[in-house]
Amino acid sequence: MLHKMVSAPINLVIKIAEKVKEEADKELYDLPTIQQKLIQLQMMYELGEIPEEAYKSKEEELIIRYEVAKRLEMEQWEEMTKKK
């Protein structure tokens, strides 16, 4: 019984951390979100709200995230088709 009392809070913290990671990954690698951020970045640059150097830096970061997200999506798709 003591074991359950001690491990229950730890298990809860682990589950919460897993959920936070899942949500963060969803935000970080969500294709529509990345596409929207690229559009917003382009608009900010065209309106002169950010300098070219900042634009290129952020654009590169977003493109890398997009490529990773696309690869993850393809891996999930391949995994799903193998199961069928």
C-alpha positions in Angstrom: 0.0 0.0 0.0 2.8 2.4 0.8 4.3 1.7 -2.6 1.0 2.8 -4.3 0.9 6.0 -2.2 4.5 6.9 -3.2 4.3 5.8 -6.9 0.8 7.4 -7.6 2.1 11.0 -7.6 5.1 10.0 -9.7 2.9 8.3 -12.2 0.7 11.3 -12.4 3.6 13.6 -13.0 4.9 11.3 -15.8 1.4 11.2 -17.4 1.2 15.0 -17.3 4.7 15.4 -18.7 3.8 13.0 -21.6 0.7 15.0 -22.3 2.6 18.3 -22.3 5.2 16.8 -24.7 2.5 15.5 -27.0 0.8 18.9 -27.1 4.1 20.6 -27.7 5.0 18.2 -30.5 1.6 18.8 -32.0 2.2 22.6 -32.0 5.8 22.3 -33.2 5.1 19.8 -36.0 1.6 20.6 -37.1 1.7 21.2 -40.8 -1.2 23.7 -41.0 0.3 25.7 -38.1 3.7 25.8 -39.8 2.2 26.9 -43.1 0.2 29.6 -41.3 3.4 30.9 -39.6 5.2 30.9 -42.9 2.4 33.0 -44.4 2.4 35.4 -41.4 6.2 35.7 -41.6 6.1 36.5 -45.3 3.4 39.2 -44.7 5.5 40.7 -41.9 8.5 40.9 -44.1 6.6 42.4 -47.0 5.1 45.0 -44.8 8.6 45.9 -43.5 7.8 44.8 -39.9 10.9 42.6 -39.7 14.3 42.9 -41.3 15.5 40.6 -44.0 18.0 38.8 -41.7 15.3 38.0 -39.2 13.0 36.9 -41.9 15.5 34.5 -43.5 16.5 33.0 -40.1 12.9 32.4 -39.0 11.9 31.1 -42.5 14.8 28.6 -42.4 13.6 27.4 -39.0 10.0 27.0 -40.1 11.1 25.1 -43.3 13.1 22.7 -41.3 10.1 22.1 -39.0 7.9 21.6 -42.0 10.3 19.0 -43.5 10.4 17.1 -40.2 6.6 17.3 -39.9 6.2 16.0 -43.4 8.6 13.2 -42.8 6.8 12.2 -39.6 3.5 12.3 -41.4 4.9 10.0 -44.1 6.3 7.6 -41.5 2.9 7.5 -39.8 1.2 6.9 -43.1 3.6 4.0 -44.0 3.0 2.5 -40.6 -0.7 2.6 -41.0 -0.6 1.0 -44.4 1.6 -1.8 -43.2 -0.9 -2.7 -40.5 -3.7 -3.2 -43.0 
